[in-house]
């Protein structure tokens, strides 16, 4: 059998859903994990799932991996736990197979200030009623609407587009493996998107803005220019939000460049 801690964390995994949603990982630790999986001919996404379960749903920078422990884990996993384990594997495979680019390209003009972002996932928000912030705000360091381009982090199909009270001009794209990518507060779209349109990874969607927080379409200026990025996934028939923060840190190594 697995050790008691691992059995508990898989069998009682619904009680760990907040840790799963937070998806905390260090990029260096993740690189070590991918190297470990490749060197030992292990499935990378199974290795991520095992590591998350074994480390309080976190991939630390000083990650230590043991080949024999992973083999024993897979060999002895309880039958009742296999489905939950494979659901985690599918989630991590979706994230790393589908997400390719950081959503804000960097300017080729060295004088242009770039962006900044912090981990604000699940922070309190009050507009429209008390709620939690299910995403990451990427802030424009030059507070100019319509200046910073936004690209699709993945290929996929447009599901939603247009005005929302909270999100202003937004676009929602479904990736091939089921992630729903939500880009909000756009100043404008690069073209007239409609539901069903296919977009490529890296394709330009529009420009960062300050739209939203109003029933009146086109309202601007209620907050600084930024992109609200949300990532959602259907987990056990329930849509859950995934913390974009650590994913964004990882994808900053894969920037596109635009002239602006």
N, C-alpha and C positions, 0 to 999 in steps of 0.2 A: 504493500500500500504506500501511497504518498505520505509524507509527514503530515501531521495533523493541521499545521498552519495552511499548507497548500490545499488540503481537502476542504477546509472551511472556506477558503477564499473562492474556490470554484463552486462548491455546492451552494454557498450562500452569496452568489455573485451579484444578485439583485441589490443586496445591501452595499455593494461596492460601486454602484452605478455613478456616484458623484466622482469617485476617483477615476473611473473609466472615462467619463466625460472630460475631466480635466486634462487627461492625456499628457502628463508631465514627462518630458524626456530631455536629456542633455544631448546636444548634437555630437559631441565627442564620444559619449557613451554609445549613442546609436551607431556611429561609424565602427566602433569596436565590435558591436553586436553583428553588424553586416559582415565584417571581416571574419568573425568567428563562424558565422553560418556558412560563408563561402569556403573557408578552409576545411570545414568538417562535412561539407555536402549536406547541410541541414537546410530545411525550408526557412527562409529569413523571417517570414511572418509568423510561423509557429514559434520561432525563437523569440520574437518580440512578445508574443502572448505569454510564453513561459516566463520570460524575464519580468514582465509586468506583474504576473501573479506572484512571483517569488520575491518581489521588491516593493511591496505595498503600492503597486501600480505606478511605478516610476522607473525610468532608466537613468541611473546616476552617472555622473562623469567618471567616477572611479569604479566603473562596472567590472565585476569579476565573474567570469563565466566558466563553467565546468562541463566538459563534454559528457562525462559519465553521468552526472546528475541530470542533464537534459535527456539523455537516452533512457535513464530509469524513470524519469517523469512520464515520458511518452509511453513507455512499456507498461507502467503500473497505474496509469490514470483510470480512475473508477468509471465504470460504464455510464453511470448517471451523470458524470461530469463532462463527457465527451462533447455533447451538443453545445454546452456553454463555452467550452474551450474553443471549438471550431467557429462559433459566432465571433469571438474575439479575434481569431485569426483572420476571418473575413473582413472585419472592421479595419484592422491594421493594413491588410493587403489593399483595401479600397483607398485608404489615405495615401499610401506610398506608391501605388500603381497609378493613381489618377491625378494627383496634384504635382504639377511640374514647375510652375513659375511663381515667383513673388508677384503679387498683384499690381504693384506700382513700379513701373520701369524707372531707371535712373536716367537723369538728363546727361546728354553728351557735353553739355555746357558746364564746365567745372564751377562756374560762379552761381549756378542755381542751387539753392538750398534743397535738401531732400526731405525726408519724412522722419517721424518718430512714432513709437508705439510702446505701450506698457501692458502688463497683464491685468486687465480690468474685468476678466470673466467673472460673471455672477455678482459684480458690484451692484449696489442699489441704484435704481433709477426711479424717478417720480412722475415724469410727464406721462399723461394718460393713465395715471394710477400707479400704485406701488408695484414695482416689478424688478426683475434681475436683468443684468446686461449680459445677454447670451451671445457674446462675440468679442471682437477686438477692434478698437478705434485706431486707425492709422492716420496720424495727424500731419497736415501739410505744414512744413516749417516756414513757408511763405503763404500767408493766409489769403490766397487769391483763388477764387472759384473759377473753374474752367481751365486751370493751368496744368494740373498733374493728370496724365493719362492713367487709365485703369485697364488692365488686361485680364483675360480669363485665366485663372490658375490651372484650368483643365480643359480638355475637350468635353463636349456635352451638348445637351439640348435645352434650349430656353423653355422654362415652364411658366414663369411669371415675369411681367414687365409692366412698368407704368408707375402711377402715383400711389403712395400709401401715406396715411396720416403720420405714422411714426418714422417711416423710412424715406419719405420724399420720393424722388425718382429712384427706383430700384430695378434690379434685374436678378432673377433667380435661375440658375443653371444646374441641371442634373447631370452628374458625371456618369461614365459607363458602368461603374460598380456601385452606384447608388448614393453618392454624396450629393447633398443639395447645397450649392454655393450661393450665398445671399450677399449681394453688393448693394449698399444703400447710401443715400444722400448724394447721389450723382448730380452734378450741375447740368449735364446733358448727355445724350447718347451719341455715339459716333455715327449711327445710322438708325433707321426705324426697325427695331427688332420686334418679332412677334412670336408667340408660343409655337413651338415646333421647329424653330430655326436651329440649325446645327452651328456650333462655334468650335473653332480650333483652340487648343492650348496656346496661349500667348496672343490670341486675337484681341484687338482693341475693342473695348466695350463702350467707353465714354470717358468722362472727366470727373475728377473729385469736385465736390461742391458742398453746399450747406443748405440743402433743401430738406423740408420736412417739418414735423411738429405742428402740423396744421391740416385741417380738412380742405383748405383752399389750395388747389393745385398750383404749383409754381412758387409757393412761399419759400423765401430764403432768409438767411441771416439770423436764425434763432440760436446758432452755435457756431464755433469756428469750423473752417473748411476741413473735412476729413472723410475718410471712407470707413463706414461700419461694415466689417466683414463677419458673416456668420457661416458656420459649417454645421450641417444637420445630417443625421443618418437614421434610417429606420432600423431600430434595434429591438428585436422581439416584438414586432408589430407596433412599436411606439417610437415616434420621432423624438430623438434626443439631440441636443446641441453639443458640439465638441469644441473645446477650447482651442481657438486658432493660434494662440500666442506662441507656443513652442514650435508649432508647424511653421509659422512665419519666420521665426529665428532660423530654422533649418533651411527654409527656401530662400533666405537672403543670399545664400551661396549660388543661387541660380537666377540672376537678374537679367532682364532684358534692358536695352538702352534705346531711348528715343531722343529726338532733338526737340527740346522745349525750353 
